[in-house]
Structure formats: structure tokens, C-alpha cells
Amino acid sequence: MGLDLRWPIGLMFSLIGAMLTINGLITGSNADMYKRSLDINVNLWWGLVLLAFGAFMLLMAKMGSKPAGGDAPGTRPKPQSGANPPSK
């Protein structure tokens, strides 16, 4: 089965993180907006967290899609003829 959930999860978190980060950068100068959150730009910080997690998931998906040793998944190396004759 070739479905890897890390791709859509990584894309979703990256997209939402990018939107929150941009929103935090645009509204960062509005002091009234962040009074309830102790003057912390929550949109910016959580946007960066989500963006980092999304990038991590995309990196893991890209690394997980590479076959180990350069072989295709599920294939075995072919035995060489005459290399090791069966013992009796």
C-alpha cells in the first residue's frame, strides 16, 4: 500500500502555519489585539511551531519514500549462478 499520511499532514500543517505566521507578522503592531494574551503574539509563535512541524513531517515523508540500499521495496537481490553451490 503506497499511502503515506506524512505528505498530507505535512502540507496541511505547513499551510496553516504559514497563514498564522503571516497573520502574526501583519497584526504584530496592533497592541490592543494582544492584551488578552499578555502581549504575546500568539499567531506568530504558533504559526512558527506549526510551520516547523509541517516541515518536519514533509522531511520525514521525503526520507521515508527512498528505498533502502537503492533497491525497490519488496525486491530481493538475484543470486549469482555458481557462486555458492548447494551443500549436500
N, C-alpha and C positions, 0 to 999 in steps of 0.2 A: 504494500500500500504506500503510495508516494505522497500522502498528505502530511505536510509539516506545518503544524499550527504556529510555529515561531514566526513565519512570514507575515500572516495577517495580524497577529498580536503586535509584532514589532512595528508594522506600518500604522496600526491604529494608535498605539501609544506615542509614536513619533509625531503623527499628525496632530493629535490633541495637545501634546507637549509643545509643539511649535506654535499652535494657536494661542495657548495660555502664555507662553513666553512673549509673543508679540503683543498680546493684550497687556501684559505686565509692563513691558517697555513703553507702550503708548500711554498708559494711565499712571505711570510711576510718579509723575509730578503732581498728581491730584492728592493732596494731603487729607482732605475730608473723606475720601474713599477708604483710606486705610487706618482710620482712627479706631475702628472696632477691632482691628487685628493687631493692636499695639504698634502701629506704624510700620508693620512688616508688609512688604509687597508679596502677598501670598501667591498671586497669579504668576509672578516672575519665578519665585523659588520652586513652586510645584510644577510649573511648566518645564523648568530645567531638569527636575527629577524625572518627570515623565519622558522627556526627550532623551535623557541618558539611558533610562530603562528600555525605551524603544530601540535605541541604537545598539544596546547590548543584545537584545533579542534578535535583531537583524544580523548582527555579527555572528551570533551562535547559529542562526539558521544557515548563513553562508558557509560557516566552517563545518556544519553537520552535513551539508549536501555533497561535500567532497568525498569520494571513495578512498578508503584507506589503502595505501600502497599503490595507488594508480590503477587498481583493478575495478571493474564494475561490480556493484554489490551483488552478492549471491553467486559469483563465479569462482571456480577453483582453478588453480594453475594446472596445465596439462602435464602429465608425467612424460619424461623423456624416454624414448624407446631404448631399451638395453642399458639403462643407467643402473638400475638395481633389479636384477632378475629375481623372481620369487624364490624364496628358500624352501627346501623340501625337508 
